[in-house]
Amino acid sequence: MEMEMEMTVGNLIDRLQKNYSLDDLCVASLWFDEDFLSKAYGEELTREEIHAAMVMTNNYDANEGINWSVIEDAVENVLDGREDPKA
């Protein structure tokens, strides 16, 4: 399975510049890595784990949007998917 491109600030800017003019109207809500880390409740997350959680949020309910619950669920899924070092 091919991993989606990381949505970095730079990639977002490139995508917007390729598809929209500076005069186009828009509205956006941005979530950053620190938002995902805040829902890890003291657990460390790698960049790859944060990216995996961000990809999971792409499947949100459009009526609900991406919100703290969606981010928390994605982070929990990533943490639950870690291999148990004791196993």
Summary of the structure (lengths in Angstrom):
residues: 87
radius of gyration: 15.1
end to end distance: 26.1
largest distance: 55.6
contacts: 156
relative contact order: 0.13
helix: 49%
strand: 0%
